[in-house]
Amino acid sequence: VKGCRLEEALSELADKEQQQQELLGLCEQLGDLCCKVGSYRKAIDYYEMQLKHAKLLRRPDRELAVIHVSLATTFADLKDYSQSVKYYEAELALRKGNPKEVRSQAVQGSFWSCLPDSDH
């Protein structure tokens, strides 16, 4: 029921440029909800929509980085490690040079050690 209401609100906002910020929040909520119920592919659709609109709105790198983490984590849930690594690397690039973001890099170190042998 909550998902249906969120999707309805999303469709109402899609054509209203001045409400793009609300659209970002709805995409994030829908992505999170889909992850909670194990609908990871649908969650990726919402997170990608969120990222697209965040870029159009020229949101700060730190906000884009958070969306990249959502995508990376969701792809890892699907065991699509190449896509997960792609988004984690993009997140690292967005956070580069920011000492407050060391935590994210430490988490990624744990992520890398869990991957099957690859070229990381």
C-alpha atoms as one frame of an Amber mdcrd trajectory, in Angstrom:
protein
   0.000   0.000   0.000   2.783   2.416   0.933   4.582   1.577  -2.313   1.457
   2.290  -4.353   1.020   5.683  -2.697   4.676   6.542  -3.287   4.478   5.487
  -6.950   1.341   7.610  -7.403   3.069  10.631  -5.893   6.078   9.994  -8.136
   3.981  10.029 -11.305   2.328  13.302 -10.232   5.706  14.981  -9.753   7.502
  13.687 -12.825   6.404  16.553 -15.110   6.798  19.431 -12.649  10.324  20.784
 -12.787   9.962  22.939  -9.652   9.230  19.801  -7.615  12.322  17.845  -8.639
  13.670  17.850  -5.088  10.563  16.016  -3.890  11.007  13.597  -6.762  14.504
  12.784  -5.489  13.127  11.923  -2.070  10.370   9.749  -3.492  12.818   7.833
  -5.683  15.010   7.185  -2.666  12.048   6.029  -0.553  10.802   3.727  -3.304
  14.287   2.299  -3.828  14.679   1.671  -0.103  11.230   0.082   0.096  11.974
  -2.216  -2.844  15.214  -3.301  -1.188  13.367  -4.108   2.032  11.068  -6.493
   0.167  13.863  -7.984  -1.945  12.847  -6.348  -5.229  16.401  -5.276  -6.035
  15.995  -4.760  -9.781  13.102  -2.354  -9.192  15.140  -0.614  -6.477  17.925
  -0.063  -8.995  15.434   1.574 -11.366  14.416   4.037  -8.645  17.982   4.752
  -7.521  19.035   5.339 -11.143  16.099   7.720 -11.560  17.171   9.490  -8.368
  20.742   9.792  -9.665  19.586  11.119 -13.033  17.476  13.853 -11.436  20.159
  14.678  -8.865  22.616  15.276 -11.693  20.083  17.428 -13.560  19.631  19.497
 -10.410  23.425  19.719 -10.021  23.282  18.373  -6.485  26.586  18.421  -4.556
  29.025  15.552  -4.997  28.387  14.298  -1.460  24.696  13.768  -2.330  25.570
  12.006  -5.578  28.005   9.807  -3.647  25.240   8.610  -1.318  23.112   7.556
  -4.303  26.095   5.707  -5.766  26.431   3.783  -2.490  22.763   2.773  -2.684
  23.300   1.494  -6.213  26.546  -0.283  -5.323  24.984  -1.996  -2.323  21.927
  -3.067  -4.290  24.013  -4.499  -7.122  26.062  -6.376  -4.506  22.793  -7.786
  -3.119  22.168  -9.144  -6.623  25.741 -10.505  -6.709  26.421  -8.305  -9.735
  29.848  -7.371  -8.466  31.117  -5.667 -11.609  28.273  -3.123 -11.435  28.691
  -2.817  -7.682  32.388  -2.030  -8.067  31.581   0.517 -10.787  29.321   2.466
  -8.443  31.678   2.168  -5.466  34.516   3.529  -7.607  32.311   6.414  -8.740
  31.437   7.110  -5.116  35.131   7.167  -4.186  35.857   9.603  -7.014  33.064
  11.900  -5.807  34.397  11.861  -2.225  38.067  12.231  -3.187  39.984  14.616
  -1.013  37.350  14.822   1.716  38.863  13.547   5.006  35.413  13.204   6.562
  34.665  10.397   4.131  37.302   7.948   5.386  34.561   5.769   6.853  33.171
   5.065   3.407  36.574   4.010   2.151  37.031   1.692   5.132  33.670   0.087
   4.383  34.765  -0.390   0.803  37.902  -2.141   1.991  35.639  -4.675   3.654
  33.620  -4.905   0.448  36.707  -5.623  -1.673  37.818  -8.417   0.642  34.427
 -10.171   0.261  34.546 -10.276  -3.532  35.462 -13.428  -5.404  38.880 -13.207
  -7.056  38.784 -10.491  -9.701  40.822  -7.583 -10.987  40.016  -5.181  -8.141
